[in-house]
Amino acid sequence: MGVRGLQGFVGSTCPHICTVVNFKELAEHHRSKYPGCTPTIVVDAMCCLRYWYTPESWICGGQWREYFSALRDFVKTFTAVGIKLIFFFDGMVEQDKRDEWVKRRLKNNREISRIFHYIKSHKEQPGRNMFFIPSGLAVFTRFALKTLGQETLCSLQEADYEVASYGLQHNCLGILGEDTDYLIYDTCPYFSISELCLESLDTVMLCREKLCESLGLHVADLPLLACLLGNDIIPEGMFESFRYKCLSSYTSVKENFDKKGNIILAVSDHISKVLHLYQGERKLEELLPLGPNKALFYKGMASYLLPGQKSPWFFQKPKGVITLDKQVISMSSDPESREEVPMCSDPESKQEVHMCSDPEPRQEVPMCTGPESRQEVPMCSDPEPRQEVPMCTGPESRQEVPMCTDSEPRQEVPMCTGPESRQEVPMCTGPEPRQEVPMCTGPQSGQEVLIWTDPESRQEILCTGHESKQEVPICTDPISKQEDSMCTHPEINQKLPVATDFEFKLEALMCTNPEIKQEDPTNVGPEIKQQVTMVSDTEILKIARTHHVQAESYLVYNIMSSGEIECSNTLEDELDQALPSQAFIYRPIRQRVYSLLLEDCQGGTPSLKILWLNQEPEMQVRRLDTLLACFNLSSSREELQAVESPFQALCCLLIYLFVQVDTLCLEDLHAFIAQALCLQGKSTSQLVNLQPDYINPRAVQLGSLLVRGLTTLVLVNSACGFPWKMSDFMPWNIFDGKLFHQKYLQSEKGYAVEVLLEQNRSRLTKFHNLKAVVCKACMKENRRITGRAHWGSHHAGRWGRQGSGYHRTGSGYSRSSQGQPWRDQGPGSRQYEHDQWRRY
């Protein structure tokens, strides 16, 4: 995260950059300097999760009551001294940072493997040095902060950019986080969350001006330094040889500094003594070994430019346009500027093709074609006229070819430009046949990419590769609806097609919202000038966007806007073949949500306008019916409605899990229900003092499985128009990790239900009622929940079973064993035939 090596450099080589400050004193100074202005701190929440999670136990699924209490104390402390907090969460993973995201997920997988190895060896939680944040922490932190009355926002791009922009534009007291990118942005002061002492409100301020003084640079040079060192956009290895050349010619090497520290000093010295001599006179590509990475490098630098800022390192041509050989890129992030945003055409020609970046132009913008033809091709960006959208022609012919920025041939990806015109505009997407929507490579925590290839089938793509960069789609056959897996090999780098040639051409067919600013694929500015969406209904998309930004929903806007969501890591043992991968367990639910959000009134799905906008009382019943349909539990609506809050949502989730996974037994059900009932009478201090006898690896997985199910409930509830109160499935109301672990161990040992319920008679009645609801609903799906004492050889798998079970796949058309493979289609999963909706 941030600039490579900079955090260590600041801490060890230049400690004077760090200054101890007190927030209370800073707030008082701010009020005296700006009377009537409330001192405001912008909080990068994703950087703070580890700091906020203070409970000692983290392995059992999360100590949510304790965590909520810690958040409340954090907010109260700042509020008491008159400081307002604005919390930002990551809402999107930018494609430029997708590779880095994948690397982190793969690294997390290795850490999780070590955690389970430790648990199996020691039967206890590892030390804090192996700490892994509980599943769903970021999601539920949003809702916890909103419950505490805090302004909480979810970003539409990388959160650090929006945090830095907000801090600058609103004259904030500073930014609280843990990301060296905040040293690079020219914004308000940056404070470290890891150094914060909440009792005294002392922390460390990292001063970018002092950093520049130490390095002999200007603040405007920092983006250049960051890109040369490597960050989330520029791979660290891109300029490795350049950095060593700088080091070899650096005459002031400090023997007491580490290698990385001397490299940072050497690169800074090269910038100040060599590159400054040519600033504004020569292009950076003439001074640096950019090679084929020019566009990426400039995009990396421009990503640090906040609205209204420009970089002196961008060679300025008239009208603010700079030329990168055959590419032309706008380098201003000023939203008021009318600088041209160009597009390259023929790779062999030197012409510049410009496209106006004004979001509401009503004039034709000239575009040049080939060197032999000086004919200008008009391009109109007005969504109303149905004029033909031009394409540049080649130098040898008059034939239209798709616009691109790479010299290699590319595949055309048709795109729809508006809900009325529906004309297809070819877009170039890469040197290899490649979908416009990317896929990632994590083994169990993969990014899910939503595209569809046929009006009769909705396919979802999950990655299953391990160390390879191979894209491994898992698709649904449009005829049989049977899910087929494609074989993988770690040495294969090709991207596997997901359907027939005809279908492949349709995979990236999307609708472009005409009311959202158009984006130039070669524009390196950080602002999004076009929104290519999966949904053409602008009213519905605007509502989804509002809920997303206000952190009131989860993943809905991501699906509707880009057709892409992530399934991140969670605590699950990849060596345990008895429990299916958690991402796949909840996959059928996600598929139904995709159908609901993307098909809208097709395939039996209800209208989103009705679900989201109709306020008639009877619509709440319709919303609940839709939610239950996503879980395939419509037949159990009456039983679930009879359950009191907050146990309705819990029962819904338990029914789904026990139908899905046949290696869940009666003892597991007892533990889930008992902990939820006992939690209602526990204080936070009681939960803090609770200590399970030992740590069971299976119980660890079940705790994470349930919490991940709660995040799935948040998604479904958001998509269906909020039929249930979000508080009903916030984990601090229905789940505690240590309490569940205790009940699991007791249930596994055969303790009576009365013991599980701590001899509380009122809980006993509720327990049997909830158990009856779950068991009855499961029986409707031919799933009889039995105790492990009744299991035969087929169910011995969790303790070395040789048989294989099946998971209920999303297709819902077959009981055969050819369904979606788990880790190796291990035991513990089911398949069923019936499904509420025909397509998803």
HELIX and SHEET records of a PDB file:
HELIX    1   1 LEU A    6  GLY A    8  1                                   3    
HELIX    2   2 PHE A    9  THR A   13  3                                   5    
HELIX    3   3 PRO A   15  ILE A   17  5                                   3    
HELIX    4   4 PHE A   23  LYS A   33  1                                  11    
HELIX    5   5 ALA A   45  TRP A   52  1                                   8    
HELIX    6   6 TRP A   64  ALA A   80  1                                  17    
HELIX    7   7 GLN A   95  LYS A   97  5                                   3    
HELIX    8   8 ARG A   98  HIS A  122  1                                  25    
HELIX    9   9 ARG A  128  MET A  130  5                                   3    
HELIX   10  10 LEU A  137  THR A  147  1                                  11    
HELIX   11  11 ALA A  159  GLN A  169  1                                  11    
HELIX   12  12 ASP A  181  ILE A  184  1                                   4    
HELIX   13  13 ARG A  208  LEU A  215  1                                   8    
HELIX   14  14 VAL A  219  ASP A  221  5                                   3    
HELIX   15  15 LEU A  222  LEU A  229  1                                   8    
HELIX   16  16 GLU A  236  PHE A  239  5                                   4    
HELIX   17  17 GLU A  240  SER A  249  1                                  10    
HELIX   18  18 LYS A  259  LYS A  273  1                                  15    
HELIX   19  19 LEU A  275  TYR A  278  5                                   4    
HELIX   20  20 LEU A  284  LEU A  287  1                                   4    
HELIX   21  21 GLY A  291  ASN A  293  5                                   3    
HELIX   22  22 LYS A  294  ALA A  302  1                                   9    
HELIX   23  23 PRO A  318  GLY A  320  5                                   3    
HELIX   24  24 ASP A  501  LEU A  506  1                                   6    
HELIX   25  25 THR A  538  VAL A  549  1                                  12    
HELIX   26  26 VAL A  556  SER A  562  1                                   7    
HELIX   27  27 GLN A  582  ILE A  585  1                                   4    
HELIX   28  28 ARG A  587  GLU A  599  1                                  13    
HELIX   29  29 LEU A  608  LEU A  613  1                                   6    
HELIX   30  30 MET A  619  CYS A  630  1                                  12    
HELIX   31  31 SER A  634  SER A  636  5                                   3    
HELIX   32  32 ARG A  637  GLN A  641  1                                   5    
HELIX   33  33 PHE A  647  GLN A  660  1                                  14    
HELIX   34  34 LEU A  666  LEU A  679  1                                  14    
HELIX   35  35 THR A  684  ASN A  689  1                                   6    
HELIX   36  36 PRO A  697  ALA A  719  1                                  23    
HELIX   37  37 MET A  726  PHE A  729  5                                   4    
HELIX   38  38 PRO A  731  ILE A  734  1                                   4    
HELIX   39  39 GLY A  737  GLU A  748  1                                  12    
HELIX   40  40 VAL A  753  LEU A  756  1                                   4    
HELIX   41  41 ARG A  761  LYS A  780  1                                  20    
HELIX   42  42 ARG A  788  HIS A  790  5                                   3    
HELIX   43  43 SER A  793  TRP A  799  5                                   7    
SHEET    1   A 7 CYS A  18  ASN A  22  0                                        
SHEET    2   A 7 ASP A 202  LEU A 206 -1                                        
SHEET    3   A 7 TYR A 190  SER A 192 -1                                        
SHEET    4   A 7 GLY A 174  GLY A 177  1                                        
SHEET    5   A 7 THR A  40  ASP A  44  1                                        
SHEET    6   A 7 LYS A  84  PHE A  89  1                                        
SHEET    7   A 7 GLU A 151  CYS A 154  1                                        
SHEET    1   B 2 VAL A 321  LEU A 324  0                                        
SHEET    2   B 2 GLN A 327  SER A 330 -1                                        
SHEET    1   C 2 GLU A 340  MET A 343  0                                        
SHEET    2   C 2 VAL A 353  CYS A 356 -1                                        
SHEET    1   D 2 GLU A 412  VAL A 413  0                                        
SHEET    2   D 2 MET A 427  CYS A 428 -1                                        
SHEET    1   E 3 SER A 457  ILE A 461  0                                        
SHEET    2   E 3 GLN A 447  ASP A 454 -1                                        
SHEET    3   E 3 GLU A 564  GLU A 566 -1                                        
SHEET    1   F 2 ILE A 474  THR A 476  0                                        
SHEET    2   F 2 GLU A 483  SER A 485 -1                                        
SHEET    1   G 2 CYS A 511  THR A 512  0                                        
SHEET    2   G 2 VAL A 532  THR A 533 -1                                        
END                                                                             
